[in-house]
Amino acid sequence: MLGAAWLGPGQTTVLRLDEVPADHFGTLAARAPWWTTLWFVVSAILSPWAWRVAAIVCAVGVFLPLRLSADQARRREAVRLPLLVWSGLVLVGSTLPNLVKLAVDRPRPELASVAAFGSSFPSPHAAAVTVALIGGWLVFAPVWRLHGWPAWLAVAVVALVCFARVALAVHYVTDVVGGVGLSLTFLAASLLIVSAVEARSARAA
C-alpha cells in the first residue's frame, strides 16, 4: 500500500503512535455523545464543501451586475482579482486530497465515532481549511494590509479543525498533518508560479 511507503522505514512505530489518540478519542466518543456532537458540528461548519460553496459564491458574486456608487464600484474592482484567485485556490486545493486518497487508500480508524466517506489519508478537512485560511491570508493581506492577528486566527482555526477530525476518531494524526502539508505545498507551488509569471511579464514590459 502506498500509505506504508509514505511512512517510510519507521512506519510501524508511527502507526502504533497514530493509533493511541484514535483509540482514546473513539472510546471517549462512545461514552460521551456530546463530544461527538460538538466536534461533528465544528467539522460540518468548516467542511471542504462549505469552503467550496463559499468559493463559488465569491467567484460568481464579483461579476453580478449591482447598482453601486463610484466608491463601492472601485472597492469591488480592487478585490475582484484576489477573490477569483482565492476561489481558484480553494476549489483546486480542496480537491487534491481526494486524488491522493485514491492512491494511498489508508483505512479509517476502527473506532470512528461518525460515518466518513472514503479512505483516511490525507484529511480533506485539514487540507481545505488550510488552503482557505492560509491561502486567504496570503492573497488578501497585501490588499487589505492585514498584520499579525488574522494570521494567528487562521492558524488557530486550522488547528481546531485538525483536532476535530482526530477527536471524532475519523482520522489519525498523520492524516491531518498530511492534509495541512499537502495544502501548504500547493500554496507554495502556486506562489512560485505566480512569481515566475510576474517576473516574465516584467521582463516583457
N, C-alpha and C positions, 0 to 999 in steps of 0.2 A: 504494500500500500504506500502511496506517495507520502502520506502523513508520517509514516515511520522514517522515510528518507529525509523529510524536512527536519525531524527532530534530531537527526544525527547520531553519533556514537553513544551519547548519554541518554538515548531515548527511554530506556527502561526506568531510570531514576526520575526523569522528567514526567513520565506517565504516572508513576506512583505518587509523586508530589501533586500532580494535577488532580488526582482522584480524591485527595484529602478534603479540599474545600467543596468539591462537588458532592461528596458523600455527606459532609457535615450539613450543608445547606439543604440538600434533598431530605435529610432526616428532620431538620428543623421545620421545613415547609409542611411535612406530613403531620407534625404536632401542632403547628400554629397556622391556621388558614389565613389569618390577617397578614402574615408575612408574604404569602403568595399573592394575595390581593394587592398589597402595597406595591410590590416590585413589578407585578403584571401591569398595573396602571402606568407606572413610570415607563415601562418598555413600550406600551401601546402609544402613549403620547409622543414619545421620541423615537418611533419606529422608522425603518427605512421608507415605508410608504408615506408616512407623514411628511418626511423631508422631500420625497419625490413630488407629492402634491403641491407643497409649498413652492418648489422649484418651477413647476409647470404654471402655477398661478402667477408667479413673478414674471416668467418669460412671456406669458400672454398679456399680462397687465400692462407692461411697458409699451405695448402697441395699441391698447384700446383708445379709441377716439374720445377724449374727455374735454369738457369745456374748462379750461384753466386760464388763470391770469398769466401775464407775461412772466412774472417771477416764479410762479408754480411750474410753468412750462420749462423754464430754464433749469430749475432744480430737477425736474423729471428727466430732462435730457442728460443732465450730469450723472445720474445714477443708472441710465438705461444700459450702457455697456457693462458696468460692473454687475448689474443684476443678471444680465444674459450670461456673463462669464460664470457667475456663481451658480446659476441654474444648470449650466452645462456640466460644471464640476460635480454637482450633486447627482445629476442623472447618470453620468458615467461612473463616478466613484462609488455610488451605492449599488451599482450593478456588478462591478468587478468581483466582489466576494462570491457571488453566486457562480461565476465561472470557475473560480478557484475551488469552490466546494465540490464541483463536479469531478475535478481531477483528484482531490485529496480523499474525499469520501470517508471522513472520520466519523465513527458512530457517536451519537449523543451520550451524555452521562446516563447511567442506568436509573438514577433516582430523580430524573427531571420532574418538576412539580406541575408543569403545564405542557400541553402538546406543542411541538415545534416542528416546522416543516424542514425537510432536507437534512443534510449532514451537519457536522458540528464546526469544522474549521474551514475558514475563519468566521468570526461573528459578523454578520451583515449589520446588526445594530451598532456595534462598535465602529465599524468602518463608515457607516452612513453619518453618524453623529460627528465623527472626526472630520470627514470631508466637508460637512455642512458648516460646522462652527469654526474649526481651524481654517478651513478654506475661506469662510466668510470673513474672518479676521484679516487674512492676507489680502483679500480683494477689497474690502471696504475701509480698512484702517487708513490707507492713503487718501481716500475720497473724503471721509468724514473726520479725518485727523484724530483717530482714536488712539488712546495711550493707556497702557497699564491694565486697569481693572477689567476691561472687556476680554482681554486675552486670558486672564486668570479665571474669569467666569466661564469662558469656553472650555478651558481645561477641566474645571470642576464639573461641568455638565457631562463632558466626555467620561470622566471617571465615574460619575453617578450611573450612567447608562451601562458602562462596563460592569460595575458592581451588581446592577440589577440583573443582568444576564447570568452572572455567576450565582447570585442569591436565589434565582429561580432554578438553579441546577440544570439549565438547558445548555450551558456552555462550560467548558473548562477554562481556567485562567489563561492558558496559552491560546485559546480561541479568540478571546477578546484582545489579547496582546497582538496576535496576528492580524486582527481586523484593523486595529489602530495603526500598526506598522504598514499594512498594505495601503491605507489611505494616505499616510504621510509620504510614502514612496511615490504614490500617484501625484500628490500635490507638488512634491519636489520636481518630478519629471515635467509636470505642467509648467512650473516656473522656469525651468531650463528652456523649454520650448518657446515660451513667451519671450524670454530674454534674447534667445537666438533670433527670433523673428524681428524683434525691435532693433537689435543690432544690425541686422541685414537691411532693414528699412532705412535706418540712419545712414548707413554707408551708401545706399542707393540714392538718397536725397542729396 
